[in-house]
């Protein structure tokens, strides 16, 4: 019953998004509610919903104040010199702009958080994309590729979950994965080059040759009194985020308040800043909390566990010697359908127990289980994806359709290189 209900719910959810019958916001709330009522969970649906909201609340609050912080800093002109230097370096060439986007995104991705990538990169580069008329779906796709790989750093959530589930050291598990990660990173730069060539051909003579002059005029309109303070504050904030001196949401709350006070000391100016940035922040935060409703109901009703169990039941015993590569391939759709917690703490231990009887170690299974992360980042359960889609003002379902094939290539590259380097076996005799 639960398996059928959960499969139908997921099919209906995808159908409504892809056909644009419902927006992402309404689908995330209405569809799980309807199917939970059909399943007879009306007595507990309120608790399930609140449990889900509690799980996303820290990230939701962090993103609200992180967006406010970087939007205020952008208004204060903190990124103007960076944008100006980028413009001088790339000279309006889409190839160089996309390559620069990926490079900056990978640098920021070292903190292991997708939301930070989107906020910082788009705060600096979005005016460039818009002024030159570059494809925003391509930008979104590139940032999602980086974010999916950034999830796999040792301090990232999926890697920590896999290591914990298999009771192995993160360092021992992660280091042999570097060739595969580097290959996928190279692929992301290749993809940026491909996209840049397409945009160069599409825009042709329509590229804005006066763009640099426009940027210079914008720079002259901004003040520089608080410029150094803003960069020092941002540097300290990043250090604080990396070493987690305080909860991430609290750090951004403090930083956003300081940014407002120092850059806009007048109370009326602060009010205007809040009013100016409220619409995009509300759009993103509402999606994040809606995703919490979906996650809470999906998990609380037991549907998510039913999906995981059903996936295990369809794996024939004869595939035991191939369990590592089966896990790698299975991680692609499964981590899109269910949360990382369910996959790494629910599905992976069962797969690993089967693999153990064929001589496949837990550390090899842990590595194999991470191969689907480039696709996982597209999951409707990943809150930060709604952030980048909203910041770029894209349609969620169209972004899924455009990005999926490229993310799948990234996962397949990870798997192929991992097999070639022997970090998990194709076949265990």
Buried (B, 14 or more C-beta within 10 A) or exposed (E): EBBEBBBEBBEBBBEBBEEEEBBBBEBBBBBBBEBBEEBEBEEBBEEBBEBBBEBBBEBBBBBBBBBBBBBBBBBBBBBBBBBBEBBEEBEBBBBBBBBBBBBBBBEBBBBBBBBBBBBBBBBBBBBBBEBBBBBBBBBBBBBBBBBBBBBBBBBBBBBBBBBEBBEBEBEEBBEBBEBBBEBBBEBBBEBBBBBBEBBBEEBEEEBEEEBBEEBEEBBEEEEEEBBEBBBEBBEEBBEBBEEEEEEBBBBBBBBBBBBBEBBBEEEEEBEEBBEEBEEBBEBBBBBBBBBBBBBBBBBBBBBBBBBBBBBBEEBEEEEBBBBBBBBBBBBBEBBBBBBBBBBBBBBBBBBBEBBBEBEBBBBBBBBBBBBBBBBBBBBBBBBBBBBBBBBBEBBBBBBBEBBBEBBBBBBBBBBBBBBEBEBBBBEBE
